[in-house]
């Protein structure tokens, strides 16, 4: 049912995307990244996550790193680079 899932995700984005409503559209884009992962479109899912990490929203590198939903991406080099490029390292001086 990959085609049906993509069609449903695209319909949701057509009616409510970030350019129409930043808040709800953000979550529709997040939903689409999850659909892409579930149907095996890993490169597109990673690209969508990258776009979402550049927006103001609830998705964060820490959440992606801890959420087991994204486990199937962990060994993909593009995913590792995405995490590393957005990971904020904090060092406290004594």
Secondary structure, DSSP 8 states (H G I E B T S, - for coil): -HHHHHHHHHHHHHHS-TTT-HHHHHHHHHHHHHHHHHTT-HHHHHHHHHHHHTSSSS--HHHHHH-GGGGGGTT-HHHHHHHHHH--------
